[in-house]
Amino acid sequence: MRKDKKYSIKKTDKETLRKWYSLMTVGRALDDRAPNYLKQAIGWSYHAPYAGHDGIQLAIGQVFDKEHDHLFPYYRDMLTALSSGLTANEIVLNGISKATDVAGGGRHMSNHFAKPAWNIHNSSSCTGNHPLQGVGTARAIKRYGVKGVVITSQGESSVSEGYVYEAINGATNEKLPVLFVFQDNGYGISVPKKDQTANRKVANNFTGFKNLKIIHCNGKDVFDSMNAMTEAKEFIETHGYPVIVHANCVRIHSHSNSDRHELYRDDYEMNYVQEYDPLAKYRRLLIRYNRFTEEELQEIEQQTKDIVKEAHKVGLAAPDPDPKSIFDFVIPEAYVSEKYPEGLHNYEGEPKKLIEGLNETLKAEFRHNPDTFIWGQDMANKDKGGIFNVSKGMQQEFGPERVFNAPIAEDFILGTANGMSRFSQKLRIVVEGAEFADYFWPAMEQLVDTSHDYWRSNGQFSPNITVRLASGGYIGGGLYHSQTIEGTLTTFPGIRVVYPSYADDAAGLLRTSMRSKGLTLFLEPKALYNSPKAAAPIPDDFEVPFGKARIRKEGSDMTIITYGNTTHMCVETADKIEKEEGYSIEVIDLRSLSPLDEDAILKSVKKTGKVLIVHEDKIFGGFGGELAALITEKAFEFLDAPVKRVGSTYTPVGFNRILEKAILPNTGKITEAAVELMKY
């Protein structure tokens, strides 16, 4: 037990002890009843029993202040949710996935408790990913100088995930108000913790971290847990930097209803965990120290039965989700341009390079919205502004609170963007997701999670983030510096993917991205940053809507559909063929891959009858396959030839310029394919 204890069986007032016992009995009754819903085919098809974690979970909820704090629970945190203020009705509605579930209307897995209106955040099933988001929220609390602590909760085995280390490293480096709770029950499903870490207590893995306090407690004991959590929160409020509370628990039941713990736990251990049941211990203390009589406790237990019975009744009567609602809240409505509804302009000013368009738009939007932030690798080191200097001069103008460097940890960059955007919907976050798009893969876990946050929360939370990525080849970069990744990114609903090829479109799409709610992947063709052929006049207020293609050259005999680096090659090809062969070729620059301008594509195909799809990515598995399928499905009767594609070879991109030239598309390859298609 803790020396500086504020709570004990003798000191704590009777009303508080009564409230705790009520919460604990209601929680345990629901915990025990949950498997029956599955057996009766009512729901709760995933349930992770919390029994044995009672002390620490009660304490988490009791120190949580919904007016100022933010809570990121994990899937075993049923009593945490109840102790934080959720009702038994709300727990059941979540468990059996009803439309009135406050976490997400039945869209997310059962046992994932949340109430976004109270800052109890809807976390995903990806084990241990939410501490990164909690760190981002804590960053916003510190930046805005408001009261509040972020509490993240997880099992000890999830701490093996690399992004947990990223979260704690970032929180300690930035001195952020985060309380990390490790609920240690000794197992990661069936894997004992000795197979996870050399330290018996995983929190001790972090003893070398500066700006970090570690507190150990008995998570089975209500009073020790309350004292530990109170001490931790007060320490953060006083000193401003993070605390880990490591709570030693037991897991009384199987990991979940799909696990059979008798296959890996012997009778001795099974008897041991039953003997150390925290609820039974708490009840014995209440009697032993004459704080309650047996009759008084039985009265509370009867009230618990009534509460759970009523919750069951409410749950069964609640409506199921409407299957027609599946398309609601996939992605928020985008910012609408009134002056440039088609993303076109007649401005005839001095042409600017693509990198200038991006840099000037970033600065203009930072002036427009003071709640805009940007970070990434090499973003703000003296006069350097990103690996390509796209953010040059921004920190000097807007300061290190809004423009700052991040560790070389892509998951951290995007995870904290997700978390910071949770603080307020007025925030707009821009990140360089990686120095090159090829390095973005470590962030994919956070990208996938973020992509369905809006849908998963039933529209309660929108991650308002623009992820900038320098993409593509033609720079002699080879592996990890010249790949394209849009073929993968466009497979995720809940993400916009744009890929401009001219300076004005880059500026206009960036402005729209930064003013819109939702997640946008902004792919920048780095080979065109300083290219004269990508330069264009840019109106100061230019905006390009999502899902609007641009006709770069009108024609009547064939359509070339393209985007990014190959757009300029396709225009050159069309001009060359028209001059030499007399064919009239239309070139469509998609600009936006998701959403896609289907109308522009189909209108052109119906006009020309022949289609050549050109992109830098590999043909097999590339985005062009979706375009070909769309055209074949919706305009087949208008085709006079098969849809043809030009792209990279099905190989990595080589470093030597000779290899790169053999692999990537170029004007010669496009011209050859176009002529062949015209003569079909």
C-alpha positions in Angstrom: 0.0 0.0 0.0 1.1 3.6 -0.6 2.7 5.6 2.1 1.1 8.9 1.1 -2.4 7.4 1.0 -5.4 9.7 0.9 -7.8 6.8 0.6 -8.2 3.8 2.9 -10.9 1.7 4.3 -10.9 3.8 7.4 -10.5 7.3 5.9 -12.8 7.2 3.0 -16.4 8.5 3.7 -19.2 6.0 3.6 -21.1 7.6 0.7 -17.9 7.2 -1.5 -17.5 3.6 -0.4 -21.1 3.0 -1.3 -20.7 4.5 -4.7 -17.6 2.4 -5.4 -19.3 -0.8 -4.3 -22.3 0.0 -6.5 -20.1 0.6 -9.5 -18.0 -2.5 -8.9 -21.1 -4.8 -8.5 -22.8 -3.3 -11.6 -19.7 -3.7 -13.6 -19.1 -7.3 -12.5 -22.7 -8.2 -13.1 -22.4 -6.9 -16.6 -19.0 -8.6 -17.1 -20.4 -11.9 -16.0 -23.6 -11.5 -18.1 -22.0 -10.5 -21.3 -21.1 -14.1 -22.5 -24.8 -15.0 -22.2 -25.7 -12.5 -24.9 -23.5 -14.3 -27.3 -24.8 -17.7 -26.3 -28.3 -16.4 -26.9 -27.3 -14.9 -30.3 -28.2 -11.5 -29.1 -24.8 -9.9 -29.5 -21.7 -9.1 -27.5 -19.7 -11.4 -29.9 -16.5 -9.9 -28.5 -16.1 -9.6 -24.8 -12.9 -9.2 -22.9 -13.7 -9.7 -19.1 -12.2 -7.2 -16.8 -12.6 -9.2 -13.6 -9.4 -8.9 -11.7 -8.7 -5.4 -12.9 -11.4 -3.9 -10.6 -9.2 -1.6 -8.5 -7.3 0.2 -11.2 -10.3 0.5 -13.5 -12.5 2.0 -10.8 -9.7 4.5 -10.0 -9.2 5.5 -13.6 -12.8 6.5 -13.9 -12.9 8.2 -10.5 -10.0 10.6 -11.3 -11.2 11.3 -14.8 -12.8 14.7 -15.2 -15.0 14.8 -18.3 -15.0 18.6 -18.4 -11.3 18.9 -18.9 -9.6 15.5 -19.2 -9.5 13.1 -22.2 -9.7 9.3 -21.7 -8.5 6.7 -24.2 -9.7 3.3 -22.9 -9.0 -0.1 -24.3 -11.3 -3.0 -24.9 -11.1 -4.4 -21.4 -12.1 -1.1 -19.7 -15.7 -1.8 -18.9 -15.5 -0.8 -15.3 -13.3 2.2 -16.3 -16.2 3.3 -18.6 -18.8 2.9 -15.8 -16.6 4.6 -13.3 -16.2 7.5 -15.7 -19.9 8.0 -15.9 -21.3 5.7 -18.6 -24.5 4.0 -17.5 -25.3 0.3 -17.5 -27.7 1.0 -20.3 -25.0 2.5 -22.4 -22.7 -0.4 -21.7 -25.3 -2.9 -22.8 -26.2 -0.9 -25.9 -22.5 -1.0 -26.9 -22.2 -4.7 -26.1 -25.1 -5.8 -28.3 -24.3 -3.2 -31.0 -27.4 -1.2 -31.1 -28.1 2.0 -33.1 -28.3 4.0 -29.9 -24.8 3.0 -28.7 -23.1 6.3 -27.8 -19.7 5.0 -28.9 -20.6 4.6 -32.5 -24.1 3.3 -33.1 -23.1 -0.4 -33.4 -20.4 0.3 -36.0 -17.5 -0.7 -33.9 -16.6 -3.9 -32.2 -18.4 -4.6 -28.9 -16.5 -3.9 -25.7 -15.0 -0.8 -27.3 -16.6 1.7 -24.9 -16.6 5.4 -25.6 -18.6 8.6 -25.3 -17.0 11.3 -27.5 -19.3 14.0 -26.1 -17.5 13.4 -22.7 -14.0 13.1 -24.2 -14.0 9.4 -23.7 -12.5 8.6 -27.1 -13.5 5.9 -29.5 -10.3 3.8 -29.9 -9.7 1.1 -32.4 -9.0 -2.6 -32.0 -5.4 -2.2 -33.0 -3.6 -3.0 -29.7 -1.7 -0.2 -28.1 -2.2 2.4 -30.9 -4.2 4.9 -28.9 -1.4 6.2 -26.7 0.0 8.0 -29.8 -3.4 9.7 -30.2 -3.4 10.5 -26.5 0.0 12.2 -26.9 -1.4 14.3 -29.7 -4.4 15.4 -27.6 -2.0 16.3 -24.7 0.1 18.4 -27.1 -3.0 20.4 -27.9 -3.8 20.8 -24.1 -0.3 22.1 -23.6 -0.3 24.4 -26.7 -3.6 26.0 -25.7 -2.6 26.3 -22.1 -5.9 24.7 -20.8 -6.5 22.5 -17.8 -6.6 18.8 -18.4 -4.8 15.5 -18.4 -4.9 12.8 -21.0 -5.3 9.2 -19.6 -4.6 6.3 -21.8 -5.2 2.7 -20.7 -3.9 -0.6 -22.0 -2.7 -4.1 -21.1 0.9 -4.7 -20.4 1.5 -6.9 -23.4 0.5 -4.1 -25.8 3.5 -2.2 -24.6 5.6 -4.4 -26.8 4.2 -2.5 -29.8 6.8 0.0 -31.2 4.3 2.8 -31.3 3.9 2.7 -27.5 7.6 3.5 -27.2 7.1 6.3 -29.8 4.3 7.7 -27.7 6.2 7.7 -24.4 9.3 9.0 -26.1 7.3 11.9 -27.6 5.4 12.6 -24.4 8.6 12.8 -22.4 10.5 14.8 -25.0 7.7 17.4 -25.3 6.8 17.2 -21.5 3.1 16.5 -22.1 0.3 15.9 -19.6 -0.2 12.2 -20.3 -1.0 9.5 -17.7 -0.2 6.1 -19.2 -1.9 3.2 -17.4 -0.5 -0.3 -17.8 -3.0 -2.9 -16.5 -0.8 -5.9 -16.0 -2.6 -9.2 -15.8 0.3 -11.3 -16.8 -0.9 -12.4 -20.2 -1.2 -11.2 -23.8 -4.1 -13.5 -24.7 -2.2 -16.8 -24.0 1.4 -15.4 -24.1 2.9 -14.9 -20.7 4.7 -11.7 -20.0 8.0 -13.5 -19.6 7.8 -13.9 -23.4 7.1 -10.2 -23.9 9.8 -8.5 -21.9 12.9 -9.2 -19.7 11.6 -6.9 -17.0 8.9 -8.5 -14.7 7.2 -5.1 -14.6 7.0 -3.6 -18.1 6.9 -0.1 -16.8 10.5 -0.5 -15.7 11.5 -0.7 -19.4 11.2 3.1 -19.3 13.2 3.9 -16.3 15.9 5.6 -18.4 13.5 8.1 -19.9 13.9 11.7 -18.8 10.8 13.7 -17.7 8.9 10.6 -16.7 7.6 9.4 -13.3 6.7 5.7 -12.8 4.3 4.6 -10.1 3.6 1.0 -9.3 0.4 -0.1 -7.5 -1.7 -3.0 -6.7 -4.4 -2.9 -9.4 -6.5 -5.4 -7.5 -6.8 -3.1 -4.5 -9.2 -0.2 -4.7 -7.5 2.1 -2.2 -3.9 1.6 -3.5 -5.2 2.2 -7.1 -7.0 5.3 -6.0 -4.0 6.6 -4.2 -1.7 5.9 -7.2 -4.0 7.5 -9.8 -4.6 10.5 -7.6 -0.8 10.9 -7.0 -0.2 10.5 -10.7 -2.7 13.1 -11.8 -1.7 15.6 -9.2 2.0 15.2 -10.2 1.1 15.9 -13.9 -1.0 18.9 -13.0 1.9 20.2 -10.9 5.0 19.3 -13.0 3.4 19.1 -16.5 5.2 15.9 -17.7 4.0 12.3 -18.0 3.5 9.5 -15.6 3.2 5.8 -16.0 1.0 3.9 -13.5 1.8 0.2 -13.6 -1.1 -1.7 -12.0 -0.5 -5.3 -11.0 -3.8 -7.2 -11.7 -5.0 -10.7 -12.2 -7.1 -12.0 -15.1 -9.8 -14.2 -13.6 -11.3 -15.4 -16.8 -10.2 -16.1 -20.3 -8.7 -13.3 -22.5 -12.0 -13.1 -24.3 -15.0 -15.3 -25.3 -13.0 -16.8 -28.1 -10.2 -17.9 -25.8 -9.9 -21.0 -23.5 -7.6 -20.2 -20.7 -7.7 -23.7 -19.3 -5.5 -24.8 -22.2 -2.5 -22.8 -20.9 -3.3 -22.2 -17.1 -3.1 -25.0 -14.5 -5.5 -25.5 -11.6 -3.1 -23.9 -9.2 -3.1 -20.6 -11.1 -6.9 -20.8 -11.7 -7.5 -21.1 -8.0 -5.0 -18.4 -7.2 -6.7 -15.7 -9.4 -10.1 -16.6 -8.0 -8.7 -16.2 -4.5 -7.5 -12.7 -5.3 -10.8 -11.5 -6.7 -10.7 -7.7 -6.0 -14.5 -7.4 -5.6 -14.6 -10.1 -3.0 -11.7 -8.5 -1.2 -13.4 -5.1 -1.2 -16.6 -6.6 0.2 -14.7 -8.3 3.0 -13.0 -5.1 4.0 -16.3 -3.2 4.1 -17.6 -5.8 6.6 -14.4 -6.4 8.5 -14.0 -2.7 9.3 -17.7 -2.2 10.1 -18.2 0.3 7.4 -21.3 -1.6 6.1 -23.5 -4.3 7.5 -24.3 -7.4 5.5 -27.8 -6.2 5.1 -26.6 -2.8 3.7 -24.4 -4.6 1.1 -27.2 -6.9 0.1 -29.4 -3.9 -0.5 -26.8 -2.5 -2.9 -26.5 -5.8 -4.6 -30.3 -6.0 -5.1 -30.2 -2.5 -6.6 -27.4 -3.8 -8.9 -29.7 -6.6 -10.1 -32.4 -4.1 -10.8 -30.1 -1.8 -12.7 -28.7 -4.6 -14.8 -32.2 -6.0 -15.4 -33.4 -2.6 -16.6 -30.3 -2.2 -18.9 -31.1 -5.6 -20.4 -34.7 -4.5 -21.1 -33.6 -1.2 -22.6 -31.0 -3.0 -24.8 -33.4 -5.5 -26.2 -35.9 -2.8 -27.0 -33.4 -0.5 -28.7 -33.3 -0.3 -32.5 -30.7 -2.1 -34.6 -28.6 -0.1 -37.0 -30.3 0.7 -40.3 -28.4 -1.1 -43.2 -29.2 1.9 -45.3 -26.9 4.0 -43.0 -23.7 2.3 -44.1 -22.8 5.2 -46.4 -23.3 7.8 -43.7 -20.2 9.4 -42.3 -17.7 7.7 -44.6 -16.0 11.1 -45.0 -17.1 14.6 -44.2 -18.4 17.0 -46.8 -15.5 18.9 -48.3 -15.0 22.7 -48.3 -16.9 24.1 -51.2 -15.3 26.7 -53.5 -17.8 29.4 -54.5 -15.4 31.4 -56.7 -13.8 28.4 -58.4 -16.4 25.6 -58.5 -14.6 23.8 -61.4 -11.1 24.5 -60.1 -10.3 26.6 -63.2 -9.1 30.2 -63.6 -8.2 32.7 -66.2 -5.5 34.4 -64.2 -2.5 35.5 -66.4 0.1 36.5 -63.8 3.7 35.4 -63.6 4.1 31.6 -63.6 5.2 30.2 -60.3 6.9 26.9 -59.7 5.0 24.1 -58.0 7.1 24.3 -54.9 6.4 28.1 -54.7 2.7 27.4 -55.0 2.8 24.9 -52.1 4.9 27.1 -49.9 2.9 30.3 -50.4 -0.4 28.4 -49.9 0.8 26.9 -46.7 1.7 30.4 -45.4 -1.5 31.9 -46.6 -3.6 29.3 -44.9 -1.6 29.6 -41.7 -2.4 33.3 -41.7 -6.1 32.5 -42.5 -6.5 30.0 -39.7 -4.4 30.5 -36.5 -5.5 27.0 -35.4 -3.4 25.4 -38.1 -0.3 23.3 -37.3 2.4 21.5 -39.2 5.1 19.1 -38.3 7.3 16.3 -39.7 10.9 15.4 -40.2 13.4 18.2 -41.0 10.5 20.7 -41.0 12.0 23.5 -39.0 15.7 23.6 -38.5 16.9 27.2 -39.0 16.5 28.0 -42.7 15.6 24.4 -43.7 12.0 23.7 -44.3 11.5 20.0 -45.1 13.7 17.8 -47.1 12.7 19.8 -50.2 12.2 23.1 -48.5 8.4 23.2 -49.1 7.9 24.6 -45.6 10.8 27.1 -45.9 10.3 30.2 -43.8 7.3 28.9 -41.9 8.7 28.5 -38.5 10.3 32.0 -38.7 6.9 33.5 -39.4 4.6 31.3 -37.3 6.9 30.2 -34.5 7.9 26.8 -33.1 4.5 26.3 -31.4 2.8 25.9 -34.8 5.7 24.7 -37.0 8.0 22.1 -35.5 10.1 19.0 -36.1 9.0 15.5 -35.3 11.1 12.4 -34.4 11.9 10.0 -37.3 8.8 8.0 -36.5 6.1 8.1 -39.1 3.5 6.4 -37.0 4.2 9.0 -34.3 3.8 11.8 -36.8 0.3 10.6 -38.0 -0.9 9.2 -34.7 -0.3 12.5 -32.9 -2.0 14.3 -35.7 -5.0 12.2 -35.1 -4.9 12.9 -31.4 -4.3 16.6 -31.7 -7.3 17.0 -34.0 -9.4 15.3 -31.4 -8.9 18.3 -29.1 -11.1 20.6 -31.2 -12.8 20.5 -34.6 -11.5 24.0 -35.4 -7.9 22.6 -35.6 -6.4 21.9 -39.0 -3.3 19.7 -39.0 -0.8 19.4 -41.8 2.0 16.8 -41.6 4.8 15.6 -43.8 3.9 12.0 -43.3 7.4 11.0 -44.3 10.3 12.6 -46.1 9.5 10.5 -49.1 6.2 8.7 -49.8 8.2 5.4 -49.9 8.9 5.8 -46.2 5.3 6.2 -45.2 4.6 2.5 -44.6 5.4 2.5 -40.8 2.4 5.0 -40.5 0.0 2.7 -42.2 -1.5 1.4 -38.9 -2.4 4.9 -37.9 -3.6 5.7 -41.4 -6.0 2.8 -41.5 -7.2 3.6 -38.0 -7.7 7.3 -38.9 -9.4 6.5 -42.2 -12.4 5.0 -40.4 -12.5 7.2 -37.3 -15.4 9.3 -38.7 -17.4 6.3 -39.8 -16.6 4.3 -36.6 -17.7 7.1 -34.3 -20.9 7.6 -36.3 -19.9 11.1 -37.3 -18.9 12.2 -33.8 -15.2 12.7 -34.6 -13.5 13.8 -37.9 -9.7 13.8 -38.1 -9.0 17.0 -40.0 -5.6 16.2 -41.3 -3.7 16.8 -44.6 -0.8 14.4 -45.0 1.8 15.7 -47.5 4.0 13.1 -49.2 6.7 13.8 -51.8 5.9 11.1 -54.4 7.2 9.4 -57.5 10.4 9.1 -59.4 12.4 10.7 -62.2 15.0 11.9 -59.7 17.4 9.0 -59.7 16.4 8.1 -56.2 15.9 4.3 -56.5 14.4 2.3 -53.8 12.6 4.2 -51.0 13.0 7.5 -52.9 11.2 6.9 -56.2 8.2 4.7 -55.6 4.5 5.6 -55.9 2.0 4.4 -53.4 -1.4 5.8 -54.5 -2.5 2.4 -55.7 -2.6 1.3 -52.1 -3.9 4.5 -50.6 -7.0 4.7 -52.8 -8.3 1.4 -51.5 -9.3 2.9 -48.2 -12.7 4.6 -47.8 -12.5 7.6 -45.6 -9.5 9.1 -47.3 -9.2 11.6 -50.1 -6.2 11.2 -52.4 -5.1 14.0 -54.6 -2.1 14.1 -57.0 -1.6 17.5 -58.8 0.8 18.0 -61.7 0.8 21.8 -62.1 1.6 24.6 -59.7 -1.9 26.2 -59.7 -3.6 22.9 -59.1 -1.2 22.0 -56.3 -1.9 25.3 -54.6 -5.7 25.1 -55.1 -6.0 21.5 -53.9 -3.8 22.2 -50.9 -6.0 25.1 -49.9 -9.1 23.0 -50.2 -7.5 20.2 -48.3 -6.6 22.5 -45.4 -10.0 24.0 -45.2 -11.9 20.7 -45.4 -12.8 18.4 -42.6 -11.5 14.8 -43.0 -8.3 13.1 -44.0 -6.6 14.0 -47.2 -3.5 12.4 -48.7 -1.7 15.1 -50.7 0.8 13.5 -53.1 3.3 15.9 -54.5 5.3 14.9 -57.6 8.7 15.9 -56.3 10.3 15.7 -59.8 8.1 18.7 -60.7 8.8 20.9 -57.7 11.1 23.1 -59.6 10.3 22.0 -63.2 9.4 24.9 -65.6 6.9 22.7 -67.3 4.8 22.5 -64.1 4.9 26.2 -63.5 1.7 28.2 -63.8 0.1 31.5 -62.8 -1.7 31.1 -59.4 -4.4 33.4 -58.1 -3.9 34.2 -54.5 -7.2 32.7 -53.5 -7.2 29.7 -55.9 -9.2 26.6 -54.9 -9.6 23.3 -56.6 -12.6 21.1 -55.6 -12.0 17.4 -54.9 -13.3 15.1 -57.6 -12.9 17.5 -60.5 -10.6 16.5 -63.4 -9.1 19.0 -65.8 -8.9 18.7 -69.5 -5.4 19.6 -70.5 -6.0 19.2 -74.2 -9.2 18.7 -76.0 -9.5 16.0 -78.7 -11.9 13.7 -80.5 -10.1 10.6 -81.5 -8.7 9.2 -78.3 -8.7 9.9 -74.6 -5.6 9.8 -72.4 -6.3 9.7 -68.7 -3.4 10.5 -66.4 -2.1 12.4 -63.3 1.1 13.4 -61.6 4.4 13.2 -63.4 3.1 11.6 -66.5 0.6 14.4 -67.2 3.2 16.5 -69.0 4.4 13.5 -71.0 0.9 12.8 -72.1 0.4 16.4 -73.3 3.7 16.2 -75.2 2.5 12.9 -76.7 -0.8 14.3 -77.8 0.9 17.3 -79.4 3.4 15.1 -81.2 0.9 12.7 -82.6 -1.5 15.4 -83.7 1.4 17.1 -85.5 2.9 13.9 -87.1 -0.2 11.6 -87.4 -3.1 14.0 -87.5 -5.0 12.4 -84.7 -6.9 14.5 -82.2 -6.2 13.3 -78.6 -7.9 14.5 -75.4 -5.8 14.5 -72.2 -7.6 14.4 -68.9 -5.6 15.3 -65.8 -7.4 13.6 -62.9 -5.9 15.8 -60.2 -8.1 14.0 -57.7 -8.0 10.1 -57.5 -10.5 9.8 -54.6 -13.0 11.1 -55.1 -12.8 10.6 -58.8 -14.4 12.6 -61.6 -16.3 9.8 -63.2 -18.5 12.2 -65.2 -15.5 13.8 -67.0 -14.0 10.4 -67.7 -17.1 8.8 -69.1 -18.0 11.9 -71.1 -14.7 11.9 -72.8 -14.7 8.1 -73.5 -18.2 8.3 -75.0 -16.8 11.1 -77.3 -13.6 9.4 -78.4 -14.2 5.7 -78.2 -10.6 4.9 -77.4 -8.8 5.1 -74.0 -5.2 5.1 -72.9 -4.5 5.2 -69.2 -1.1 6.4 -68.2 0.4 6.6 -64.7 3.8 6.3 -63.2 2.9 3.4 -60.9 3.2 -0.3 -62.0 0.4 -1.5 -64.3 -0.3 -4.6 -62.3 -2.1 -3.4 -59.1 -1.9 0.2 -60.1 -4.7 2.8 -59.9 -5.2 2.4 -63.7 -6.8 -0.9 -63.2 -9.7 0.7 -61.3 -10.1 3.3 -64.1 -10.1 0.5 -66.7 -12.7 -1.4 -64.8 -14.9 1.7 -64.4 -14.8 2.4 -68.1 -15.5 -1.2 -69.1 -18.4 -1.4 -66.7 -20.0 1.9 -67.5 -19.0 2.8 -71.1 -18.3 -0.6 -72.8 -20.7 0.0 -75.6 -18.9 3.2 -76.6 -15.5 1.6 -76.9 -13.9 1.0 -80.3 -10.9 -0.7 -78.8 -9.7 -2.4 -75.6 -8.7 0.0 -72.8 -4.9 0.2 -72.9 -2.5 1.0 -70.0 1.0 2.4 -69.7 2.9 2.4 -66.5 6.1 1.2 -64.8 7.4 -2.3 -65.2 6.5 -4.8 -62.5 9.8 -4.3 -60.7 11.1 -1.9 -58.1 12.5 1.4 -59.4 16.3 1.1 -59.9 18.8 3.7 -58.8 21.0 3.9 -61.8 19.5 6.3 -64.4 19.7 3.7 -67.1 17.6 1.3 -65.0 15.2 4.0 -64.0 14.6 5.0 -67.6 13.9 1.4 -68.5 11.4 1.0 -65.7 9.4 4.3 -65.7 7.0 5.6 -68.4 8.3 8.3 -70.7 7.0 10.2 -73.7 8.4 7.6 -76.1 6.6 4.7 -74.5 3.4 6.6 -74.2 3.6 7.7 -77.9 4.2 4.1 -79.0 1.2 2.9 -77.1 -1.0 5.7 -78.3 -0.2 5.2 -81.9 -0.8 1.4 -81.6 -4.2 2.0 -80.0 -5.2 4.6 -82.6 -4.5 2.0 -85.3 -6.5 -0.8 -83.6 
